Amino acid sequence: MSDAAPGTASDRDGLAGKVAFVAGGYGGIGEAVARALAARGATVVIAGRDESRASALAAVLGHAASSVVLDALDVASIRSAVAAAAERHGGIDFLVNSLGTQQIEPLVDVTEEAFDRVLDVNLKAAMFVAQAVARVQIAAGRGGRHVHLLSVRAQLGMRDRGYSAYCSSKGGLALLVKQHAVELARHGINVNGVAPTVVRTPMANDWLADAEIHRKLIERIPLGRIAEVDDVSGPVLFFLSSAANFITGQVLYVDGGITATQ
């Protein structure tokens, strides 16, 4: 891991010494981001519903990493988790929102319960974790960064699968990124999104375990392979870094070229 001090030549990206709140930080992409941040000298707070998983990851990250319990379906829990992290570490510089869920249901079979749960986790929780972190950052007056994890489904529908709830939530999140960006710009807070295609994580096992589905995926991706978690964590760190000082309100599609062809 890097021990670079803020402002040194080895910390040109401006990540060392920052406090990063990673919501959903023990999931496949969230964990990759958390590890990459810790490797660059940031203090990482792993936030999620499973206290044992969050604390276990924090224990191996170093750089004063810690964990907090956050229930994405409970706004009070979100606010409590952010407040605890800010108090513990003296503020929050970065938010990485990697919260997400999915339930596939054909349009004619969509249930109100499933639709609400997907939107509550993927969109409503994004709203309120961003609000809680923004309040801390505005009060501190030192700016900050927010990065939300989306999906190519923010822009593209899915053929032959029941994605009404998921596409709605990710499409809404794309506009939420833009709205938060313009509201928070005067406070020196940049807000962006990273939208991958299928990434090789446990959440994608049902896609990748089926040889025929796997083959069709590869055929659709111009770069000819499945995304790895590092393909996503890199762009997230770019948006958090000083290289992205003048970028806000953008969604970067990390999709091997899918949205360029559809």
N, C-alpha and C positions, 0 to 999 in steps of 0.2 A: 504494500500500500504506500501511497505517496505521503510524505510528511511535509510537503511544500507549504511554506508560509504564504499568507495572502500578499499579493503584489510582487512576488518573486518571479524570476524568469521561468521557473518550473511550474508556475501557477498562472500562465497567461490566459487560461479560460475563466479565471475568477471564481472557481468553485471551492477552493480550499478555505476552511474556516466558516463556510456558510451552513445554515441550519435548513435541512430539507425535510418536509413533512410528506411522506409517501403513503397515500391512502391506497389500501390494497397492496401493500408493499411486500407481502410474502407470496403473491401469485407469480406466475411464470414471468411475465413482463415486469411487474412491479419489483420482484426480487432482483432481476437483472439490472434495473435502474438503480436500486438501492446499493447493490454491490459496486456498480460503476461509480456512483457518487462517493461512497466511502473510500474507494481506491484513489480518488482525487482529493481526499482530505476534507470532505464535507461531513458534518454531523447529521446522521440520518435518524429520523423517527419513523419506525414501522407502525402503521396504523391498520388495524383490522379486527374483525369480530373474534377470531381465534387467538386468545391471549398467549397460549403456549407456543403456537407457530410464530407469532410476532416476536415474542421475547427470545425464542431460540435463534432466530435470524439476527436480531440485534446483538446477541451475545457474541456472534462470530465476526461482526462487522468492524468493531473497534471504533476509534475516533469518537468516543462518548456516545455511540449509538444507543437508542433506547426504543421502547415500544409503548403504545397506548391502545386501549380497547376502543374500537369504533364500530358501531352498528349502522350500516348504511341505510337501514330502514327507519332510523330514529334520529330526528333532527337534534333532539336534546343530547343524544350520545355524540353526535358529530361535533357539536359546539363544545361539549365537555372535553373531548379528546384534543381538539385544537387548543383550547385554553390550557390544558395540562401540559402540552408540549411547549407552548410558548413560555409558560411560567418556568418550566424546567430548564429551558435552554436560552432564556433571555430574548426570545423572539423567534420568528420564522421568516427565512428569506425566500425559500422555494416551496411551492406546492406541486407535487406530481400526483395527479388523480388517475389511479389505475383500477378504480372500482368498476365492476362490471358483472353482468349475469346474462343468461339467455335461456329461453324456453321456446323450442320450435313448435309452432301450432299452425296448421293451415288456416287461411283466412276464415273459412266457414266454420271452423272449430275453435277459434280463439275464445278463451274464457276471460272474463273481467278480472278475475284474481291474478291470472298469469300476466295479463297485459299491464295491470297496475304494478305488479312486483318488478317487472323488467324496467318500466319507466321510472319507478321509484329509486332503483339502484343506479341505473345508467344515466339518468337525467336529473331527477330531483336531488339525489345525494350530491351530484356534481355541483349543482347550484349552491347548496348550503355548506358544503365543505369549502368551496371557493369564497363564499360570503364570510365564513368564520375566519379563514386565513386573511382575507382582505382587510377585515376589521383590525386584526392584529398589526398588519403591515402599515395601514394608514395611520394608526395610532403611533407607531414607531417612527414614521416619517423617513424611512430609509429605502423605500421602493421594494421591489421584489419581482418574482417570476411565478407564473402559473403555467403548467403544461397538463393538458387533458389527453388521455388516450381514447381515441375514437375507433373507427373502422372504415374500410372502403364502403361499408353499408350506409355511411352517412351520405353517400352520393349515388350509390347503385342499389337497385333492388336485387333480390335473389330469386332466380328461376327454380321452380319445382321444390321449394322449401317454404315453410311457414315462418316468414321473418317480419311480419307486420309490426310486432312490438319492438323488436331489436332495431329495425331500420328507422322506425319513428323516433326511438330514443337517441340514436346516434346522429340522425339528421337534426334533431333538436339541439343536441350538444354542439354541433358545428356552428349553429347560430348563436348559441350561448357564449361560445368562445369569442365571437365577434362583438357581441354586446358587452361582455365583461371587459374586453380590450379597450373599447372606446370610453367606457365609464371610468376605468382605472388608470388610463393613460396619464391623466394630470397628477396622479400620485406616484408616477414613476414605476408602475407595475405593468409588466408585459404579460400578455395572455395569448397562448398559442395551443395548437393541437397537433398530435401525431396520429395518423390514421393508417394502420397496417392492414394487409390482407391476412390470410390464415398464417399464424405463427406456430412454430413447433413448440407447443406447451401442452400440459395435461388437458387444458380446456379443449384442445383441438384433436384429442385422441380419437373421437368418433369419426372425424374426417380422415385422418391419416392411417387408421387401422384397416380401412377398406381399400383394397388395392385398386379397384375401379375408380372410386372417388379420388384417390390420390393421383391416379393417372390423369384424370380430367382436370384436376387442379393444376398440375404441371403444364398441361396443354394450354391452359388459359393465361398463364403467367409468362409474359415475353422473356423474362430473364431465366425461365426454365427451372426454377427450384422453389422450395418452400422457404419462407422467411424464418430466420433464427432470431432468438431473443436479442442478440447483440445488434442485429440489423435495426431493431427498434430503439434500444437503449441509446445508441449513438445519436440519432436525431433528437431524442429527448434532451440529452446533455448539451447538444448544440443550442437548443432554445434556452436552456438555463445559463449558458455561457456568455461571456462578454462579446463573443462574435455575433450574437443576436441582439445587440443593444437597440438596434433600430427596426426590429421586426416585432410586430404585434398584430393580433387579429387574424393570424394565418393558420391554415390546416395543411400540414405536409402529408401527402399520401405516400406511404412507404409500402409499395405494392408490387414491385417488380415490373411495373408498366401496365397493370390491368386497367387503371382509369384512363390511360392514354389510348386504349384500344376499344373501349366500350362507352 
